[in-house]
C-alpha cells in the first residue's frame, strides 16, 4: 500500500514539475491537458493498488485482527515520511474499496491523523527548502527583488527585469507607506512556482515588525513572448481571489505539501485548510479534511438539515444545514420531459467542470459516495423530499442496533453556499431597486446593487465563453453571489463546450401565421443556440434590462458567440485574470 502511494505522489509531483517547461514554451494546450490528466492519477493508482492487494494477499478475506496490525505497521512507515497526511488518505481510499462499509467509521481507517505534519523537513543537503528568506533594506529593495526573481531559474528571459523589480518595489513602498522599516524586515517566498492556465505566480509574505502581509506576483508572457511581472497582489482578500474555489487547481512542485499548506494558511487564515489542499491539486486530501471538519461540526451543533431555500431545481435536489456554509446536491431519479439527460450524463458534466479551467466562474464540488448522517438531524420534510424525488439515493439504517437511525446518501455533491442571484436581485428590488428614477438614498443604493449584479452576471458568462464553456441554462437562479461579490455559475447539467454549439439567428417568418405562432415553427437541433431569444427569459424587469443592455447587449447577438467559437477553434487560449484590471502594472496585450 505504501508503494502504491509513493508511486502516486511521484507521478503527481513529476507532472506538476513539468508545468514549468510548459509555461516557458507557452504550451497552453499542453498545460490544460496535464491539468485534466493529473486529476485522474489518484483514482487510477487506488484501483491499481486495490487489485494488487486482492490478487497477491486476498486482502478482502483477511480478518479484522490482520487489518488492525496492517494499520499499526503502516503508521510506523509514516514516522519519517514527507507526505504522511496524504499517505493516510491513500490508506483510507484503498481500505474502503476493500472493506465493507460497516467498518468505515472504526479503527481500520484514519479518522484522525496519526502522525503530525508539523516541522517536517528534508535533511538532505541538496534538498530545496519550503521557502527562501530575503533581507532587504530600503536602499537595496529593488536589487533584492531582482535577485528573488532570478532565483526561480525561469529559462525564458524577462522583458526588463530591473523595470519589473522597480514596479514591485513601488507597490511594496506604497504598501509600507507611513510604516517604518523594522529590524526584522524580510521577504519570504515559497520555492515552488504556482502554475495555472497561462500564468505563473510567486507567492510569499512580507514581514515587518509584528506585521505579516501575504503577496503574489503574477508572471506572464507579453506580446513579444518575454516574461513580465503583471501585478503585485497584497493581503488576504487579493489572495483569496487568487486561490478561489471557483478556479482551477494550481500545479506546484512540492516535496512537503503540509509545509506549503501551513505557509498559505498563515497568509489566508480565513481559508479552510481543506480548500488550500484542493487549490494545490490534492483534492482527495481536501475531501478527507473537509469530512473531518464536517463531522466535528455535527458533534458541536444541533440544527437540522433542511430543503435549501430558493427555487427547486428540476435535476438536483439540494439541502443544507443552516449553521454550515455548504450545500448538498443529490441527482434526482426522474426529470421533466424538457430535461433530456441521465444520471451518468449529469455526473460527466460535473467531472468536466472539475477538470476544466473554471476561470473563477464555476464552483468546485466535492463528490462523495455512501455518506452517513444521523437521522435525527434531518427534518421530516427533507426525508419526504428525498423519498419522493431520489429514493434510489436514500437508505435508512438502524445503526448497530442502538436505536439511532442513520441516513445513508448514496451519492452527493457538496459545494460552497452562495446567495442565489435571483434572491440577491429580489432583495435589491424589495429595497427599491426597480425604480427607474430613484428618489431616496436606499433606492439609489438598491439600484446600484442591481447594476453591479447584472454587470457581474454578464462578466461571468463572458469569462465562461472565453474558457470554451456554454452554461446552457442561463437563468438567474443558476448563478450565485460569493462573499466577495463575484457571480459564480453552479448548475452544470446543461453545460456544453462553445465549440460544440451551433449559434444561429432565428429564421425570418415566411408567413403571417408563423410570425404570430406561439410555437417554434423552425427546426432546432440538439446543439442549436439562438442568442436573441435569451432576452424574454432574462430581462423581464425594467431595471435589469436597462443595466444588461448597457453592459452586455452583445450577449444577445450571434456574432459575439460565433466569434469566440472561431477564435477557440483557431487555437486561441484567452487570458482570464484572477485580479481586477486596475491592479495590472500595464494593460498591454499578452501573447
CORVENGI-V669796 format. One record per residue. N is the residue number from 1. RES is the residue in one small letter. PSI is psi in whole degrees, -180 to 180 (NA if undefined). OMEGA is omega in whole degrees, -180 to 180 (none if undefined). NEAR is the number of other C-alpha atoms within 12 Angstrom. Layout:
# CORVENGI-V669796
n;res;psi;omega;near
N;RES;PSI;OMEGA;NEAR
N;RES;PSI;OMEGA;NEAR
This chain:
# CORVENGI-V669796
n;res;psi;omega;near
1;x;-40;178;36
2;x;-38;176;32
3;x;-41;179;21
4;x;-44;179;29
5;x;-46;-178;38
6;x;-38;177;28
7;x;-44;178;22
8;x;-49;-175;31
9;x;-30;175;33
10;x;-45;179;22
11;x;-44;179;24
12;x;-47;-176;35
13;x;-38;179;27
14;x;-45;180;22
15;x;-38;178;33
16;x;-40;-179;37
17;x;-33;-180;27
18;x;-16;180;26
19;x;-31;180;38
20;x;-46;179;37
21;x;-41;179;24
22;x;-37;177;30
23;x;-45;-177;37
24;x;-31;-179;28
25;x;9;179;24
26;x;39;178;32
27;x;75;-174;25
28;x;-38;179;30
29;x;-37;176;25
30;x;-37;178;26
31;x;-42;179;37
32;x;-42;178;31
33;x;-43;-180;21
34;x;-36;178;35
35;x;-45;179;36
36;x;-46;-175;27
37;x;-40;-175;23
38;x;-33;-180;38
39;x;-31;-177;34
40;x;-13;-175;26
41;x;-45;-171;30
42;x;-54;-178;33
43;x;-37;178;22
44;x;-42;-178;23
45;x;-35;176;30
46;x;-45;179;34
47;x;-43;-180;25
48;x;-43;-179;23
49;x;-42;180;31
50;x;-46;179;32
51;x;-41;-179;22
52;x;-43;180;20
53;x;-38;178;25
54;x;-41;-176;21
55;x;-45;-173;14
56;x;-27;-173;13
57;x;0;-176;17
58;x;53;-170;16
59;x;-38;-177;26
60;x;-16;-179;23
61;x;-3;-177;17
62;x;151;-179;18
63;x;163;179;14
64;x;-27;175;20
65;x;-41;178;13
66;x;-46;-178;18
67;x;-35;176;26
68;x;-41;178;20
69;x;-39;179;17
70;x;-47;-178;23
71;x;-41;180;27
72;x;-41;178;22
73;x;-38;180;17
74;x;-42;178;30
75;x;-40;178;27
76;x;-35;179;18
77;x;-14;-177;24
78;x;-12;-170;29
79;x;-45;-179;22
80;x;20;-179;22
81;x;149;-179;29
82;x;-11;177;29
83;x;53;-173;38
84;x;-37;-178;35
85;x;-36;178;39
86;x;-38;179;41
87;x;-35;175;44
88;x;-43;179;40
89;x;-39;177;37
90;x;-42;176;40
91;x;-46;178;45
92;x;-45;-177;37
93;x;-45;-180;36
94;x;-44;-176;36
95;x;-43;-179;37
96;x;-17;172;28
97;x;-29;-173;27
98;x;-44;-175;31
99;x;157;177;27
100;x;151;-175;18
101;x;-29;-177;20
102;x;-14;179;21
103;x;-1;-172;21
104;x;-40;-173;23
105;x;48;-180;23
106;x;-156;-172;20
107;x;-4;-174;22
108;x;-3;173;33
109;x;171;180;36
110;x;91;175;34
111;x;-37;173;25
112;x;155;177;22
113;x;139;-179;24
114;x;-20;-176;24
115;x;135;-180;27
116;x;144;176;21
117;x;8;-180;26
118;x;135;171;21
119;x;35;174;21
120;x;131;179;25
121;x;151;172;23
122;x;116;-176;19
123;x;-2;-179;13
124;x;137;-176;8
125;x;-35;-176;8
126;x;-2;-177;7
127;x;153;-179;14
128;x;131;178;19
129;x;164;180;25
130;x;-41;179;31
131;x;159;175;30
132;x;148;179;24
133;x;139;178;24
134;x;147;-174;28
135;x;82;-178;27
136;x;157;164;28
137;x;173;179;22
138;x;-39;-177;21
139;x;-31;-173;14
140;x;7;-173;17
141;x;-49;-177;28
142;x;-41;180;28
143;x;-42;180;24
144;x;-42;179;27
145;x;-40;178;39
146;x;-40;179;27
147;x;-39;178;23
148;x;-44;-179;34
149;x;-39;-180;37
150;x;-32;-175;22
151;x;-15;179;21
152;x;-12;172;27
153;x;31;175;18
154;x;128;-174;27
155;x;-24;178;17
156;x;137;-174;26
157;x;148;170;23
158;x;146;177;27
159;x;-44;178;21
160;x;91;-174;19
161;x;-42;-178;27
162;x;-40;179;23
163;x;-45;-179;22
164;x;-38;177;34
165;x;-37;178;33
166;x;-38;178;25
167;x;-43;178;28
168;x;-40;177;37
169;x;-42;179;31
170;x;-42;179;21
171;x;-40;178;28
172;x;-42;180;35
173;x;-41;177;23
174;x;-38;179;14
175;x;-35;-178;24
176;x;9;-178;23
177;x;134;-179;12
178;x;14;177;9
179;x;117;180;15
180;x;147;177;17
181;x;129;-178;25
182;x;167;-177;18
183;x;-27;-177;14
184;x;16;-178;20
185;x;126;178;26
186;x;157;174;30
187;x;123;176;33
188;x;130;179;33
189;x;137;174;36
190;x;139;-174;40
191;x;-15;175;32
192;x;135;175;36
193;x;148;-178;38
194;x;114;-177;39
195;x;136;176;42
196;x;135;-180;46
197;x;-121;-178;43
198;x;12;-175;40
199;x;158;173;42
200;x;134;-174;40
201;x;132;171;41
202;x;125;-174;41
203;x;132;-179;43
204;x;-164;177;41
205;x;151;177;36
206;x;125;180;37
207;x;125;180;28
208;x;106;-175;25
209;x;-128;179;16
210;x;6;-177;15
211;x;133;174;22
212;x;126;-178;26
213;x;120;176;34
214;x;152;178;36
215;x;163;173;39
216;x;140;178;43
217;x;109;177;43
218;x;128;176;38
219;x;124;-177;44
220;x;170;172;42
221;x;133;174;31
222;x;-177;-175;26
223;x;-24;180;15
224;x;3;179;18
225;x;12;176;20
226;x;164;-179;25
227;x;144;175;34
228;x;149;168;40
229;x;118;-172;42
230;x;-26;-176;41
231;x;171;171;37
232;x;115;-177;42
233;x;131;-176;39
234;x;143;171;33
235;x;165;-174;28
236;x;-39;-177;27
237;x;-44;178;25
238;x;-41;-178;28
239;x;-34;177;37
240;x;-35;176;34
241;x;-40;-180;32
242;x;-39;-178;44
243;x;27;-175;42
244;x;148;175;39
245;x;-11;179;44
246;x;14;179;39
247;x;161;-180;39
248;x;164;-178;45
249;x;147;176;41
250;x;157;167;46
251;x;117;-178;42
252;x;130;178;38
253;x;107;-175;31
254;x;133;172;36
255;x;-38;-177;33
256;x;85;-174;35
257;x;-33;-179;42
258;x;-31;178;34
259;x;-37;176;32
260;x;-43;-179;38
261;x;-41;179;36
262;x;-43;179;26
263;x;-48;-177;31
264;x;-37;178;40
265;x;-30;177;27
266;x;-32;180;27
267;x;-8;174;35
268;x;66;-174;32
269;x;-21;179;22
270;x;-9;-178;19
271;x;122;180;26
272;x;147;-179;30
273;x;-32;180;35
274;x;-36;179;32
275;x;-29;176;40
276;x;-43;175;41
277;x;-42;178;38
278;x;-47;-177;35
279;x;-28;179;41
280;x;5;178;42
281;x;5;-179;46
282;x;66;-171;43
283;x;-36;-179;37
284;x;-37;176;36
285;x;-38;176;36
286;x;-44;178;32
287;x;-43;-179;35
288;x;-48;180;35
289;x;-40;179;30
290;x;-44;-177;32
291;x;-38;176;30
292;x;-44;178;23
293;x;-39;-179;23
294;x;-46;178;25
295;x;-40;177;21
296;x;-42;179;16
297;x;-41;179;19
298;x;-39;-179;24
299;x;-24;-174;14
300;x;25;177;12
301;x;169;-178;16
302;x;-2;180;17
303;x;171;-172;19
304;x;149;171;25
305;x;143;-176;31
306;x;167;171;28
307;x;130;-175;29
308;x;141;177;31
309;x;156;178;23
310;x;-179;-179;24
311;x;129;-180;22
312;x;140;179;20
313;x;159;179;29
314;x;-22;-174;28
315;x;-37;-176;33
316;x;137;171;39
317;x;126;-172;40
318;x;130;175;36
319;x;163;-179;37
320;x;172;172;32
321;x;116;-172;30
322;x;-34;-176;23
323;x;-1;-173;18
324;x;129;-170;29
325;x;41;179;23
326;x;160;173;29
327;x;154;-178;34
328;x;127;-173;32
329;x;125;-179;39
330;x;134;178;41
331;x;129;179;39
332;x;162;180;35
333;x;-30;-176;26
334;x;151;-176;25
335;x;155;176;21
336;x;161;-175;15
337;x;-30;-178;10
338;x;-11;178;12
339;x;92;-179;21
340;x;84;-175;16
341;x;-179;179;25
342;x;168;179;21
343;x;-44;-179;24
344;x;-38;177;15
345;x;-41;180;20
346;x;-44;179;29
347;x;-36;179;30
348;x;-32;178;19
349;x;-42;179;28
350;x;-36;177;33
351;x;-40;178;25
352;x;-46;-179;30
353;x;-41;-180;42
354;x;-36;-177;37
355;x;-12;-174;30
356;x;162;170;37
357;x;113;-173;42
358;x;-4;172;45
359;x;29;177;45
360;x;10;-173;41
361;x;2;176;46
362;x;127;-177;44
363;x;137;173;39
364;x;152;179;43
365;x;150;171;40
366;x;129;-176;33
367;x;128;-179;30
368;x;153;173;25
369;x;148;175;21
370;x;56;-178;26
371;x;130;-180;29
372;x;135;177;32
373;x;149;172;30
374;x;130;-178;27
375;x;-36;-176;25
376;x;-8;177;22
377;x;0;179;26
378;x;135;172;30
379;x;153;178;22
380;x;-34;180;16
381;x;-39;180;17
382;x;-44;178;30
383;x;-43;179;32
384;x;-38;179;17
385;x;-44;179;26
386;x;-42;179;34
387;x;-31;-179;22
388;x;-45;-170;17
389;x;-22;-178;26
390;x;54;-177;30
391;x;-30;-179;24
392;x;-16;-177;21
393;x;3;-174;31
394;x;136;173;32
395;x;134;179;25
396;x;120;-176;27
397;x;152;168;20
398;x;107;-169;19
399;x;114;174;19
400;x;24;178;12
401;x;17;-177;9
402;x;5;179;9
403;x;-5;179;13
404;x;114;-178;16
405;x;151;179;20
406;x;132;176;26
407;x;125;176;28
408;x;121;173;29
409;x;120;-172;33
410;x;-35;-178;26
411;x;128;-176;30
412;x;144;171;31
413;x;140;179;36
414;x;131;179;34
415;x;162;-180;35
416;x;136;177;33
417;x;136;176;33
418;x;166;174;35
419;x;118;177;34
420;x;137;-174;35
421;x;-35;179;35
422;x;-37;177;30
423;x;-41;178;23
424;x;-44;178;33
425;x;-40;-179;34
426;x;-38;177;26
427;x;-37;177;22
428;x;-40;178;29
429;x;-42;-179;30
430;x;-26;179;19
431;x;4;178;23
432;x;13;-177;26
433;x;-11;180;35
434;x;-10;-177;32
435;x;121;-180;26
436;x;-25;177;23
437;x;78;-176;15
438;x;136;-176;19
439;x;-16;-176;15
440;x;157;178;15
441;x;-39;-179;15
442;x;-39;178;19
443;x;-38;179;24
444;x;-43;179;23
445;x;-42;180;23
446;x;-40;178;31
447;x;-40;178;34
448;x;-36;178;27
449;x;-42;177;31
450;x;-46;-177;39
451;x;-42;178;32
452;x;-42;-179;29
453;x;-43;180;41
454;x;-40;177;40
455;x;-46;180;27
456;x;-38;178;32
457;x;-50;179;41
458;x;-39;178;37
459;x;-37;178;28
460;x;-46;180;39
461;x;-41;-179;40
462;x;-36;175;35
463;x;-39;177;34
464;x;-42;179;40
465;x;-44;179;39
466;x;-28;179;37
467;x;11;177;40
468;x;33;179;36
469;x;125;170;37
470;x;120;-173;41
471;x;-22;-178;38
472;x;-91;-180;31
473;x;105;-173;28
474;x;15;-180;37
475;x;152;-176;28
476;x;-33;-176;37
477;x;-15;-178;31
478;x;5;178;39
479;x;151;179;39
480;x;161;178;38
481;x;124;-180;36
482;x;175;-180;30
483;x;-17;177;19
484;x;5;179;21
485;x;8;178;26
486;x;144;177;36
487;x;128;-174;40
488;x;138;179;46
489;x;141;-179;51
490;x;14;179;49
491;x;106;-165;41
492;x;3;-170;40
493;x;-14;-180;35
494;x;10;-178;34
495;x;151;177;35
496;x;160;169;32
497;x;139;176;28
498;x;-39;-176;33
499;x;-13;177;28
500;x;-7;-176;23
501;x;153;178;30
502;x;104;-176;25
503;x;123;-174;31
504;x;154;168;25
505;x;149;175;23
506;x;126;-178;23
507;x;152;177;17
508;x;133;178;12
509;x;138;-178;15
510;x;-24;-179;13
511;x;165;178;11
512;x;-35;179;10
513;x;-42;178;12
514;x;-42;-178;15
515;x;-35;-177;16
516;x;-8;-175;12
517;x;140;175;13
518;x;-6;-180;9
519;x;157;175;10
520;x;118;-175;16
521;x;-3;-179;18
522;x;160;-177;19
523;x;142;-179;14
524;x;120;177;16
525;x;165;-176;13
526;x;-26;-179;18
527;x;12;179;20
528;x;138;178;24
529;x;133;-179;32
530;x;90;-174;30
531;x;-33;-177;29
532;x;-14;179;24
533;x;-3;-180;22
534;x;-35;-172;27
535;x;-54;-177;25
536;x;-29;-179;16
537;x;-26;-171;18
538;x;-26;-164;30
539;x;38;180;24
540;x;-29;180;16
541;x;130;-177;23
542;x;-41;-179;22
543;x;-40;178;34
544;x;-45;-179;40
545;x;-43;-179;27
546;x;-47;-180;25
547;x;-41;-178;29
548;x;-47;-178;30
549;x;-27;178;22
550;x;-39;-172;17
551;x;-30;-168;22
552;x;32;179;27
553;x;-27;-178;26
554;x;-19;178;24
555;x;-14;178;34
556;x;6;-176;31
557;x;137;179;24
558;x;-36;-175;25
559;x;-38;-180;20
560;x;-52;-176;26
561;x;-44;-178;35
562;x;-36;179;31
563;x;-43;178;23
564;x;-38;179;33
565;x;-44;-179;30
566;x;-38;179;23
567;x;-42;-180;20
568;x;-44;179;23
569;x;-28;178;19
570;x;-1;176;12
571;x;4;-178;18
572;x;135;173;22
573;x;119;-173;31
574;x;154;171;28
575;x;122;175;28
576;x;113;-171;30
577;x;135;176;35
578;x;30;177;41
579;x;161;-176;30
580;x;152;-178;18
581;x;-33;-177;17
582;x;-7;176;14
583;x;-12;-178;23
584;x;143;178;26
585;x;-35;-179;27
586;x;127;-178;19
587;x;43;-178;17
588;x;155;177;17
589;x;150;-179;16
590;x;168;-179;26
591;x;NA;none;23
